[in-house]
Amino acid sequence: MMSLLPDDFAYLRQRVLRRSGLVLEPDTYALVETRLTPLMREERLPGLSALVARLRSQPEGSPLHQRLAEALANHETAFFRDAPVFEALRTTVLPGLLAKRVRTRTLRIWCAACAYGQEPYSVAMTLAEAGLLITGWTVRILATDFSTRAIVRACEARYDAKEIHRGLTPQLRQRYFHQERDGWRLSEQVRKPVEFRPLNLMDDVPREAPVDLVFLRNVMIYWDAPTRRAVLARVRRMLHADGYLVLGAAEASPLVEDGFTRHLIGQTSWYRPTPAASGVSVPVEDARRPPRSGATP
């Protein structure tokens, strides 16, 4: 199998950037070739150049272009990833939100880029431990990902032995999972409040009722600055004025012009929409969609 030609790699960089916001650096040749080889074989093609030729022959929104973006995405995740985040959620963020929502008894959470579901299910288990799933509160956890394959697997809530031991304590595993022949499955109690939906963060986010908490972790590290700004504008539009955004530990803080202020809770950073009175505004063009020219998606 011949290596990717420079023109083919440049084409893939452009397509993937527009489709998922992922920036393929010049030194990722080998990684791209490794991740695209299974797709090439699924298409029964003799080499990666033939795969790129087939991609060029199809419209940008074709299923093959979607599979290309999914093949290059990183779906690495784990239950209760970055434990201090969930400790802050349990001890500070959640009690504060509950006190403010006591009249409506409604809590809405959005887990974006949810991969195989470990994050939204970790949130659901945290709520279950707090008694919120059985005490008359209306709880909705919206979990989205641009990968339809990831969404299908997340809905099944089945995990193998390696996945089930990453981040879960024996107590939580015993309380909320049951063992099956081919792995472990999450209980109906924890699955019920989670709604999975395909959603590409490069597109406009459908307008819905504001959410109280947004998890957008470990995905913006793969994006360029214009994409970050555009997505943060959409997230801010989705959040309650007193809601929270949480990012990955390695991700840069939103800038002042993004309309967020940083709050340190324990060992973790949480971001709240900047009050309108501060004079911060979100550019109109960013709030609609990312720019479509130059090197940006």
Phi, psi and omega in degrees: 000122181285150178290163178295137173283153180305319179295322179293319179295319178298321178296315180297319179302316182293315182297314183291322178300315181289328185278318187230355182082356182290129177263113177272113180286157182302334183271014181259017180311306186297319179297316180298316180298318180296316184285336180269347181300315177300322178295319176301318181288323176300325179276358179056051181250153185282343182191173182290329177297323177292325177295315179297321178299320178293320177298318180296333184276353184245153179296156185301328182271014183289159177302327181293322177293325176296317179294327175300310181297320180294323181295329183266353180284153177261112181259019180296127179199176180199161174293140177049042179297135186060075186308324179300332177297315182285333174293317177295322177299315184290318190268333189232305187294310182296310177303322179295317179293320181297321179296326181278340183252016185297333180286314181275337183051044180229135179226128181236128183230142178238121173255104181271150182054056190278353180053236186268011170099357183299323182292306179299326178289328174295319176297316180298321178294323177298318178293322178296319178296332178274359178083008187286341183275357182226012186244022175089002175280145172268112184242128176229127176244110177271124181241123184232154174202149179285342181274114179293328178295319178296319180297316179301316181291322179297321179298328181290331178057037177247136185223146180277179186298321180295316182292322185289339180263003179264098174098342182270135172282156176303327181294314179293322178298317180290325185283324191241359180234152170232146185276137175240177185299322185253018178147213182235144178235140181287148182290155179299324180304319182275329179289328191302315183283355184264123176249118179266140182209135174291134179204126176265119182293349175285344180261169176298139177276126179303139179288126178222181174300143182302149179256157183270335187209133178238125170261117177225072193251139171060034175235325182289345177294343180264001187253161172272173187298317180298322179293317177304312183298318182294317181291319178298326177297319179292319180298316180300322179295331182277340188274144165300154179301331179252021180275181183231147168242134175236133181249176176288154184297331183269002185268145180292147179294147172301145178283165180303320182290348175284346175088028179231150172241145185270137176232124180271121179236110185062236179262011189236155178256131176235148186238135180240148178302135177290131179304144181302332182295343181285348179089001179279133178228157180261128180304138184299319184292327178291325183290341182272303180194161180294153174301152183241025182234165177064221185267006182262160181295000000 
